């Protein structure tokens, strides 16, 4: 429904403002940002292809993505602290 898409848009916007990461795994999220949806006859093929290309399992990829998000957050925090310190 339209209300459901509006809620998804609100959540994505708030996440962007906060600088949090979203893997955009859902149908609505991908439709809103104009990406291919994670469904259909090619989903299994592309999932298997991605897994084979990196040699990692899906859970290992998700773990690495989570670690990268933490590192990005820490870098942004450090940069913000440095910028605030430079203004004094």
PyMOL commands that set and color helices and strands:
alter all, ss='L'
color gray80, all
select helices_A, chain A and resi 2-18+27-32+43-54+58-86
alter helices_A, ss='H'
color red, helices_A
deselect
rebuild
show_as cartoon
